[in-house]
Amino acid sequence: MRKFRPSDFQRIGLVLSVIWIVIGGSFGWNHAYDDVDANFKQCVAAIKTAPDLQACRDARNSALAVPRGVSAAVVAFGPLLVVWLVCYGLVLLYRWIRRGFQASSSA
């Protein structure tokens, strides 16, 4: 059985991917609720009565229903998926172009 050995470019890509998962995931985790907090502060600044404050709290609680982990996963894996697919597509395009310009041996 032949073992899979990644090329140098694949190794570099894997290391950069792991680094991005750690950095992007922590960024997504830390900044998941920034928009929610900003909207809540705007809402509180504009309140005029006590029921308005409760409405601001309800809006904030419904926005916080999305877990932080979802935001962290989207930031960590979303761009990574796009980059890997683009790189894979470029490799396939390169191979396709090279095959098209080689001399035909069946002549």
N, C-alpha and C positions, 0 to 999 in steps of 0.2 A: 504494500500500500504506500502510495506516494504522499509525503507530508506536505502540507501547505506552508510555504515560506513567503511572507510578504516582501515585496521589493522595498528599496530604500524610501521611495516616495510614499508607499503605503504605511510604512513604519512612522514616518514623519507625520502623515495624516492622522494616524491613530493616536500618537502622543499629543498632537495639537487638539484632537477631538476630546480627549480626556481632560486636558487643561481647560478647554472651553466649557465642558459640562460642569466642572467645579466652579469656574468663574461666573458663567452665565446663570447657573442654578442659584448661586448665592446672591447674585444681583437681582434675579427674579423674585427670590424669597424676600429680600430686604425692601424692594420697591413695589411689592404687589399691591399695597393699599394706598399708595401715594395719591392717586386720583380720587379715591374715596374720601380720604382725609381732607383734601383740598376742597372738594364739593361740600363736605360737612361744615368746614370753616366758613365758606361763603354763605351757606344756608343759615348758620348761627348768626353771622353778622347781619343778616337781613331780617331776622325775626322781629315780630312786633308783639306777639302774645305767647302765652304758655303752650297752647295747642300747636303753634308753629314749631316750637322746640321739639315737641314729641314727634311731629311729622318729619323733622330733620333726623331725629334718632331712628325712626322707622326706616327711612330711606337709606341711612347708613348701614343699619343692620341687614337689610335685604341685599345691599351691595357686598357686604362682607360674607355672604352665604357661599361665595366661591372660595374654596380653600386656597391657602397660600401655595401649597404644593403644586396645584394646577398651573399657577402663574410661573412658578419656578421651572416646571417641566417644559412649558411652552417656550420660555426664553432659552432654556438649555438645549432642547432637542430640535426646535423649529428651524433655526438658522443652520444647525448642523445637518439636518436632513436635506435642506436645499443645497448646501455647499457640496455634500457628497454626491447628490444626484447630478449637479452641474459638472463636477469633475468626471464622474462616470460617463456622462454624455459626451464630454469633450474627448475622452479616451476612445470611445466608440466612434466618434466622428473622425478622429485622426486615423484610426485603423481602417475605416471605410474608405477614406481618401487615399491612403497608401495602397490599398488593394486595387483601387480603381486605376491608378497610374502605373502599376507594374505591367511589364510586358506579358502578353498572353503566351503560355507554353503550348497551347493546343493548335498552333498555326502550322 
